[in-house]
Amino acid sequence: MLNIMGEAAVKAKYIIEQLSTEEKNKILSFVADKLIEDTESILAANEKDMEAGRKKGMSQGLLDRLLLTRERIQSMADGIRQVVSLSDPIGEVMESWQQPNGMKLEKRRVPLGVIGIIYEARPNVTADAFALAFKTGNVVILKGGSDALFSNAAITASIRGSLEQCMISPDAIQLIEDTDRKVTEEFMRLNQYIDVLIPRGGAGLISMVVNNSTIPVIETGTGNCHIYVDKEADLSMAASIVVNAKTQRIGVCNACESLLVHEDIKEAFLPYLKEELDKVHSVELRGDDKVINLIPQAVPATEEDYYKEYLDYILSVKIVKDTEEAVNHINQYHTKHSDAVVTENKDTAEYFLNRVDSACCYWNVSTRFTDGFEFGFGAEIGISTQKLHARGPMGLKELTTYKYIIMGNGQIR
């Protein structure tokens, strides 16, 4: 089965990569409209997944990732339309020069080809991945988690139906619906068909793909995101940022999981923050003795807590003596995803921004903005925490490679 899908994807890629920008934009606009038109069937499919998830005792954070609403489907369609509005990078001449022998060279941006994506209970990835891949002349083979099987199938069916109506190969998007782990293992070894593999999900999934794939992998990381509140922070701003980053959506990789507070402001800030958090949602704070002395409801933190991506209403808290200790703590425990400093001191901010080894470093901004849509990329294929070949939210350009075009008039060596 997978070999047949791989062969179909390779055939489709040679068709898709030849489409003009105008043709791709017209088809993507049609796909966005069709998703809205198919809202009822997509929601019905999602409810099957949600019901199964609740019966399995899925956590609140994972259920939130799985849930589709009319607003979220509208957001998926809006993301596709934003991709339409973006410049098409394919064909861009990145560099050009001429050698002394008269030979002319161009470095042109081209599609990656066939992109495989393995992801968990995140049905929005299905639409986002297709839109970005299609705009850049790529095709996708998707392997979603069993928890979102009905949702992913409904979204894929809508997209494939749109492609067929536009007289374009529906194999520009294919979904593997077999949930057998052996199928996933086989998928990771289809390097004769798939050019790059992108995992999106928890630490276990990402580690499994990185360690077992024979296909080149772009590693997307889990999000143990930190916020450091400096002694020169605006405390009202700091509280607002922490509350947003922790509670706005708990089941996402850019949510804040760990808070560092300068010791000079701990008495003024922590009780105030607790009051602000309680206005939104009860958040369990886990900290050291200094934290517990200020917040009696807090519970002792273990070493494991500082490494933890909770995806829940839980926040680890640590008091630090200065910015250097905050940076050292972050670089030890974080996942190189997104970390923020809140301060009014520019020098302190620059120290933090230059020394924290993360894909995204923020100054006086919530970590919740690490998102392709918020960065102006339309949607995203994932958030890379590695350093080759992409880092941070991956938009259109991150789904391209390049080739050299060499032109001459008979040169020989």
C-alpha positions as CSV (number, residue, x, y, z in Angstrom):
1,M,0.0,0.0,0.0
2,L,2.7,2.5,1.0
3,N,4.7,1.8,-2.2
4,I,1.6,2.6,-4.2
5,M,1.1,5.8,-2.3
6,G,4.8,6.7,-2.8
7,E,4.7,6.1,-6.5
8,A,1.5,8.2,-6.8
9,A,3.1,11.0,-4.9
10,V,6.1,11.1,-7.1
11,K,3.9,11.2,-10.2
12,A,1.9,14.0,-8.6
13,K,4.9,16.1,-7.7
14,Y,6.0,16.4,-11.3
15,I,2.6,17.8,-12.1
16,I,2.3,20.2,-9.1
17,E,5.8,21.6,-9.5
18,Q,4.9,22.9,-13.0
19,L,1.9,24.9,-11.9
20,S,2.1,28.6,-12.1
21,T,1.6,30.8,-9.1
22,E,-1.7,32.0,-10.5
23,E,-2.9,28.4,-10.9
24,K,-1.8,27.4,-7.4
25,N,-3.5,30.4,-5.8
26,K,-6.7,29.8,-7.6
27,I,-6.8,26.1,-6.5
28,L,-5.9,27.0,-2.9
29,S,-8.7,29.6,-2.8
30,F,-11.1,26.9,-3.9
31,V,-9.8,24.5,-1.2
32,A,-10.4,27.2,1.4
33,D,-14.0,27.8,0.3
34,K,-14.6,24.0,0.1
35,L,-13.4,23.6,3.7
36,I,-16.0,26.1,4.9
37,E,-18.7,24.4,2.7
38,D,-17.8,21.0,4.3
39,T,-17.8,22.3,7.9
40,E,-20.7,20.2,9.0
41,S,-19.2,16.9,7.8
42,I,-15.8,17.9,9.3
43,L,-17.4,18.7,12.7
44,A,-19.3,15.4,12.7
45,A,-16.1,13.5,12.1
46,N,-14.3,15.5,14.8
47,E,-17.0,14.7,17.3
48,K,-16.3,11.0,16.8
49,D,-12.7,11.6,17.6
50,M,-13.6,13.8,20.6
51,E,-16.0,11.2,22.0
52,A,-13.3,8.4,21.7
53,G,-10.7,10.7,23.3
54,R,-13.0,11.5,26.3
55,K,-13.6,7.7,26.8
56,K,-9.9,7.1,26.7
57,G,-9.3,9.7,29.4
58,M,-7.3,12.0,27.1
59,S,-5.9,15.0,29.0
60,Q,-7.6,18.4,28.7
61,G,-4.6,19.8,26.8
62,L,-4.7,17.0,24.2
63,L,-8.5,17.3,23.8
64,D,-8.0,21.0,23.2
65,R,-5.5,20.2,20.4
66,L,-8.0,17.7,18.9
67,L,-11.1,19.9,19.1
68,L,-12.4,21.5,15.9
69,T,-15.0,24.2,16.0
70,R,-16.6,26.4,13.4
71,E,-14.1,29.1,14.4
72,R,-11.1,26.8,14.1
73,I,-12.2,25.6,10.6
74,Q,-12.7,29.2,9.6
75,S,-9.2,29.8,10.9
76,M,-7.8,26.9,8.8
77,A,-9.5,28.4,5.7
78,D,-8.1,31.9,6.6
79,G,-4.7,30.4,6.9
80,I,-4.9,29.0,3.4
81,R,-6.1,32.3,2.1
82,Q,-3.1,34.0,3.7
83,V,-0.8,31.5,2.0
84,V,-2.5,32.6,-1.2
85,S,-1.6,36.2,-0.5
86,L,2.0,35.5,0.1
87,S,4.8,35.7,-2.5
88,D,5.6,32.4,-4.2
89,P,9.3,31.7,-3.6
90,I,9.6,29.0,-6.3
91,G,11.8,30.1,-9.2
92,E,13.4,32.9,-7.1
93,V,17.0,33.5,-8.2
94,M,18.8,33.5,-4.8
95,E,22.2,34.4,-6.3
96,S,23.7,34.8,-9.7
97,W,27.3,35.4,-10.9
98,Q,29.6,34.9,-13.9
99,Q,32.9,33.0,-13.9
100,P,36.0,34.3,-15.7
101,N,35.4,31.8,-18.5
102,G,32.0,33.5,-19.3
103,M,30.0,30.7,-17.7
104,K,26.9,32.2,-16.0
105,L,25.5,30.6,-12.8
106,E,22.2,31.0,-11.0
107,K,21.0,29.5,-7.7
108,R,17.3,29.0,-8.0
109,R,14.7,28.1,-5.4
110,V,12.9,24.8,-6.1
111,P,10.4,22.5,-4.3
112,L,11.6,19.9,-1.9
113,G,9.4,17.3,-3.6
114,V,7.5,14.7,-1.6
115,I,7.1,15.7,2.1
116,G,6.1,13.1,4.6
117,I,4.5,14.3,7.9
118,I,3.8,12.3,11.0
119,Y,1.7,14.1,13.6
120,E,-0.5,13.5,16.6
121,A,-4.0,14.7,17.5
122,R,-3.8,18.0,15.6
123,P,-6.2,17.9,12.7
124,N,-5.4,21.5,11.7
125,V,-2.0,20.3,10.6
126,T,-3.7,18.5,7.7
127,A,-4.9,21.7,6.1
128,D,-1.9,23.8,7.0
129,A,0.6,21.2,5.7
130,F,-1.2,20.9,2.4
131,A,-1.5,24.6,1.8
132,L,2.2,25.4,2.4
133,A,3.3,22.4,0.5
134,F,1.1,23.0,-2.5
135,K,2.0,26.7,-2.7
136,T,5.7,25.7,-3.0
137,G,5.0,22.9,-5.6
138,N,5.4,20.0,-3.1
139,V,3.1,17.1,-2.4
140,V,2.4,15.5,1.0
141,I,1.8,12.1,2.4
142,L,0.3,12.5,5.9
143,K,0.3,10.0,8.8
144,G,-1.9,11.5,11.5
145,G,-2.4,10.0,14.9
146,S,-5.2,7.5,15.5
147,D,-6.9,9.9,17.9
148,A,-7.7,12.3,15.0
149,L,-8.3,9.7,12.3
150,F,-11.9,10.7,11.5
151,S,-11.1,14.4,11.5
152,N,-8.0,14.0,9.3
153,A,-9.9,11.8,6.9
154,A,-12.7,14.4,6.5
155,I,-10.3,17.3,5.9
156,T,-8.3,15.3,3.4
157,A,-11.5,14.2,1.6
158,S,-12.5,17.8,1.3
159,I,-9.1,18.8,-0.1
160,R,-8.9,15.9,-2.5
161,G,-12.4,16.7,-3.7
162,S,-11.4,20.3,-4.4
163,L,-8.4,19.1,-6.4
164,E,-10.5,16.8,-8.5
165,Q,-12.9,19.6,-9.2
166,C,-10.0,21.7,-10.3
167,M,-8.8,18.9,-12.6
168,I,-5.6,18.5,-10.6
169,S,-4.2,15.2,-9.3
170,P,-5.7,14.5,-5.8
171,D,-2.5,12.7,-4.9
172,A,-1.0,16.1,-4.1
173,I,-2.3,15.1,-0.6
174,Q,-2.6,11.5,0.7
175,L,-3.5,10.3,4.1
176,I,-2.3,7.0,5.6
177,E,-5.3,5.7,7.6
178,D,-3.9,2.5,8.8
179,T,-3.1,2.9,12.5
180,D,-0.7,-0.1,12.8
181,R,2.6,0.9,14.3
182,K,4.4,-1.3,11.7
183,V,2.9,0.9,9.0
184,T,4.4,4.0,10.6
185,E,7.8,2.2,10.8
186,E,7.5,1.3,7.1
187,F,6.5,4.9,6.2
188,M,9.8,6.1,7.8
189,R,11.8,4.0,5.5
190,L,10.3,5.2,2.2
191,N,13.3,7.2,1.2
192,Q,13.0,6.1,-2.4
193,Y,9.8,8.2,-2.7
194,I,9.9,10.8,0.2
195,D,12.4,13.6,0.2
196,V,12.0,14.8,3.7
197,L,10.1,13.7,6.8
198,I,8.7,16.1,9.4
199,P,7.4,14.8,12.8
200,R,4.9,17.0,14.8
201,G,3.9,15.9,18.2
202,G,5.3,15.0,21.6
203,A,8.8,14.1,22.6
204,G,8.2,10.4,22.2
205,L,7.0,10.7,18.6
206,I,9.8,13.1,17.6
207,S,12.4,10.8,19.2
208,M,11.0,7.8,17.5
209,V,11.1,9.4,14.1
210,V,14.6,10.9,14.5
211,N,16.0,7.5,15.7
212,N,14.3,5.3,13.1
213,S,13.9,7.2,9.9
214,T,16.0,6.5,6.8
215,I,14.5,9.7,5.3
216,P,16.1,13.1,6.2
217,V,14.2,14.6,9.1
218,I,13.4,18.2,10.0
219,E,13.0,17.9,13.8
220,T,10.1,19.9,15.3
221,G,10.5,20.2,19.0
222,T,8.3,20.0,22.1
223,G,7.8,23.3,23.9
224,N,9.2,23.7,27.4
225,C,9.0,27.5,27.0
226,H,10.2,29.9,29.7
227,I,9.5,33.4,30.8
228,Y,12.0,35.4,32.8
229,V,10.7,38.4,34.8
230,D,13.6,40.7,35.4
231,K,13.9,43.1,38.4
232,E,13.3,46.0,36.0
233,A,10.2,44.6,34.5
234,D,6.8,46.4,34.3
235,L,5.0,44.0,36.7
236,S,1.6,44.6,35.2
237,M,2.9,43.8,31.7
238,A,4.8,40.8,33.1
239,A,1.7,39.4,34.7
240,S,-0.4,39.9,31.5
241,I,2.3,38.1,29.4
242,V,2.6,35.2,31.8
243,V,-1.2,34.8,32.1
244,N,-1.6,34.8,28.4
245,A,1.3,32.5,27.7
246,K,0.2,30.0,30.3
247,T,-3.6,30.0,30.1
248,Q,-4.8,31.2,26.6
249,R,-4.3,27.6,25.2
250,I,-2.6,25.0,27.4
251,G,-2.3,22.3,24.8
252,V,0.1,24.1,22.4
253,C,3.9,23.9,22.1
254,N,4.3,27.7,22.6
255,A,2.6,27.9,25.9
256,C,4.7,28.9,28.9
257,E,5.6,26.0,31.1
258,S,8.3,27.5,33.4
259,L,8.6,30.9,35.1
260,L,11.8,32.5,36.4
261,V,11.6,35.6,38.7
262,H,14.4,37.9,39.8
263,E,14.8,37.6,43.6
264,D,14.5,41.4,44.0
265,I,10.9,41.4,42.9
266,K,9.6,38.1,44.2
267,E,7.6,39.5,47.0
268,A,5.9,42.1,44.8
269,F,5.4,39.9,41.8
270,L,4.5,36.4,42.7
271,P,1.4,37.0,45.0
272,Y,0.2,39.5,42.4
273,L,0.7,37.0,39.6
274,K,-1.2,34.4,41.5
275,E,-4.2,36.8,41.9
276,E,-4.1,37.5,38.1
277,L,-3.9,33.8,37.2
278,D,-6.8,33.0,39.5
279,K,-9.0,35.5,37.6
280,V,-8.6,33.3,34.5
281,H,-8.1,29.7,35.7
282,S,-6.7,27.9,38.7
283,V,-3.0,27.2,37.9
284,E,-0.9,24.9,40.0
285,L,2.4,26.5,40.8
286,R,5.4,24.2,41.5
287,G,8.4,25.8,43.0
288,D,11.2,25.8,45.6
289,D,11.0,26.9,49.2
290,K,11.2,30.6,48.3
291,V,8.2,30.2,46.1
292,I,6.2,28.2,48.6
293,N,6.9,30.8,51.3
294,L,5.3,33.5,49.1
295,I,2.5,31.3,47.6
296,P,1.3,28.8,50.3
297,Q,-0.8,27.0,47.7
298,A,2.3,26.1,45.6
299,V,3.7,22.6,45.8
300,P,7.4,21.5,45.8
301,A,9.0,21.3,42.4
302,T,11.2,18.3,41.5
303,E,14.1,18.3,39.0
304,E,11.8,16.7,36.5
305,D,9.4,19.7,36.7
306,Y,12.0,22.0,35.2
307,Y,12.3,19.8,32.2
308,K,8.5,19.2,31.8
309,E,6.2,20.3,29.0
310,Y,3.0,20.1,31.1
311,L,0.3,20.9,28.5
312,D,-1.8,21.5,31.5
313,Y,-2.7,24.3,34.1
314,I,0.6,23.8,35.8
315,L,3.6,26.1,35.9
316,S,7.1,25.5,37.4
317,V,8.5,28.6,39.1
318,K,12.1,29.4,40.2
319,I,13.6,32.4,41.9
320,V,16.9,33.5,40.4
321,K,19.6,35.9,41.6
322,D,20.2,37.6,38.2
323,T,19.9,37.3,34.4
324,E,22.9,35.2,34.1
325,E,21.4,32.5,36.3
326,A,18.1,32.8,34.4
327,V,19.9,32.2,31.1
328,N,21.9,29.3,32.4
329,H,18.8,27.7,33.8
330,I,16.9,28.1,30.5
331,N,19.8,26.7,28.4
332,Q,19.9,23.7,30.7
333,Y,16.2,22.8,30.9
334,H,14.5,24.2,27.8
335,T,13.7,22.5,24.5
336,K,15.2,25.3,22.3
337,H,11.7,26.4,21.2
338,S,10.6,29.8,22.6
339,D,11.7,31.8,25.6
340,A,11.0,35.3,26.8
341,V,12.4,38.1,29.0
342,V,10.3,40.8,30.5
343,T,12.3,43.9,31.3
344,E,12.6,47.6,30.7
345,N,16.3,47.4,30.6
346,K,17.6,47.2,27.0
347,D,21.0,45.8,28.0
348,T,19.4,43.1,30.1
349,A,17.2,42.2,27.2
350,E,20.1,42.0,24.7
351,Y,22.1,39.8,27.1
352,F,19.1,37.4,27.3
353,L,18.3,37.5,23.5
354,N,21.9,36.9,22.5
355,R,22.6,34.1,25.0
356,V,19.5,32.0,25.1
357,D,19.8,29.2,22.5
358,S,16.3,29.0,21.2
359,A,14.6,29.2,17.9
360,C,12.6,32.2,19.1
361,C,13.6,34.7,21.8
362,Y,11.1,37.3,22.9
363,W,11.4,40.6,24.7
364,N,8.2,41.9,26.4
365,V,6.1,39.6,24.2
366,S,4.1,36.4,25.0
367,T,5.6,33.1,23.7
368,R,2.2,32.3,22.2
369,F,3.3,34.2,19.1
370,T,5.6,31.4,17.9
371,D,3.2,30.5,15.1
372,G,3.4,30.6,11.4
373,F,0.2,32.6,11.1
374,E,1.4,35.2,13.7
375,F,4.7,35.5,11.9
376,G,3.0,36.3,8.7
377,F,3.7,32.9,7.1
378,G,0.1,32.1,6.5
379,A,0.2,28.7,8.3
380,E,3.2,26.6,9.3
381,I,4.4,23.1,8.6
382,G,5.8,22.9,12.1
383,I,8.2,24.7,14.4
384,S,11.8,23.5,14.0
385,T,14.1,23.4,17.0
386,Q,17.1,22.2,15.1
387,K,19.5,24.3,13.2
388,L,19.6,22.6,9.7
389,H,18.0,23.3,7.4
390,A,15.2,25.3,9.0
391,R,14.6,26.9,12.5
392,G,11.5,28.3,14.1
393,P,8.1,28.4,12.4
394,M,8.5,26.8,9.0
395,G,6.7,28.7,6.2
396,L,7.0,28.7,2.4
397,K,10.8,29.2,2.0
398,E,11.5,26.4,4.5
399,L,9.8,24.0,2.2
400,T,12.1,24.7,-0.7
401,T,15.6,23.8,-1.6
402,Y,17.7,25.1,-4.5
403,K,19.6,24.0,-7.6
404,Y,22.2,25.5,-9.7
405,I,21.5,26.5,-13.3
406,I,24.7,26.9,-15.4
407,M,24.6,28.6,-18.8
408,G,27.4,28.9,-21.3
409,N,28.4,29.0,-24.9
410,G,30.5,25.9,-25.4
411,Q,32.9,26.1,-22.4
412,I,34.8,22.9,-21.8
413,R,37.2,22.0,-19.0
